[in-house]
Amino acid sequence: MKKLTMASLALCMASLMGCSSSDDEEELVLPEIVNQFEPQTVWQESLGDGVEHYFSRLTPTAHGDRIFAAERKGRVAAYNSENGDQLWEIDTRQDSSIWPWADDDSAKLSGGILQAYGKIYIGSEHGEVIALDRETGELVWRKSVPGEALSSPSAGDGLVYVNLGSGKLLALHPDTGEERWSYEQEVPALTLRGLSSPTSANGGVLIGEESGKLSVLIAESGFTAWSTDVALAEGASEFERLVDVDTKPVVSGAYVYTIAYNSKLAAIDVRNGNVVWDREYSSYRDLAIELNTIYLVDSDGVLYALDKDSGTERWSQAGLRGWYLTAPAVAGNYVVVGDQEGNLHWLDKQTGDLVSRQEFDSSGFFVEPIIVDDKLIVYTRDGEISAIKIP
């Protein structure tokens, strides 16, 4: 099995299609806007080296008045959400001799952060899941698992669910890491580097698969309740046949919403797996749903708002195409995304118009912002954590 980053995919597709040598080819430029407001940074802190240039889904998370963040090499820290004061920090690295194949002593944290059951849980490329005490940061347990943990674990029905690059989904006891059951997925020869984070709902575990399926497992046993094709592999090349469902399923009412790369956005009846509607969109970034609207960023960096009940498109914003945007976050009256160069873009959620831009002196954004009370929390590749007041 080969894991393909989006950067590698872009290079491969360019090779297949041929490179343009046109002298008048324009450099990618952000659209000019006049800021309708200037976002206010409340506090800013730094955590180690962040994730640098590596693929990562180390999204910060929050509980009460605490924000939890992690860097790739192994540091995990808790901050006060009001003022940014660091409450604790722990280094999860072990002696590098444990990993004789490693070229450094990095813990290679890559999937998280989940907070649940009084703990926080993080996965690594080394094939480990780590549980820390939420209040103190002390190590509770660490468990070796058969594959890279590239997405955030999820929790529900008294278990922690971890999706692995090897194609296995594990259900672990939250207090000990003991494996309760496992589910084996079909893994194509070539896939994107990324995995769906599971979703727990109504006694079931929903998971997007790299074969283009959405499956629901019974939380108690891991047995399959139903499995539905979101996308079917078509085309002559392996690149054209990429149909990974790498996004976290979103349950809203009687439907679950998911999207596949190279294929479709679908609304599926969570009770039986019947597809209620589908539309031609492609993405590997998580969806955001608020009230009756779905917000998504497609594979090219175009933003859309769609009606949740019908899939009807309400607006699109193509001005940020090609800027490798994060998934969207809904913050008050705005939809917010970050880009690869460290720009934070604010859009009117009713119209899709770009209304403000904030430039960060950083190496760019890689995960979506999170909302904590009246603040937007953003995390850059070089480890800078910022709290921005939502207008």
Protein Blocks (a to p, Z undefined) as FASTA:
>chain_A
ZZddfklmmmmmmmmnopafbfklccddddddddfbdcddfbdcdehjlnmjaccdddcd
dehjbccdddfklpacdddfklopafbdcdfbdcfklmmmbcbfcekiabdcddeehiac
dddfkopacdddfklopafbdcddebddfbccddeehiacdddfkopacdddfklopafb
dcdddddfbdcedddddddeehiacdddfkopacdddfknopafbdcdfbdcedjbfklm
pccdfbccddehjbccdddehiacddddfknopafbdcddddfbdcddehjaccdddfko
pacdddfklopafbdcfklgoilpaddddehjaccdddfkopacdddfknopafbdcddd
debjfbdcddehjaccdddfkopacddddZZ
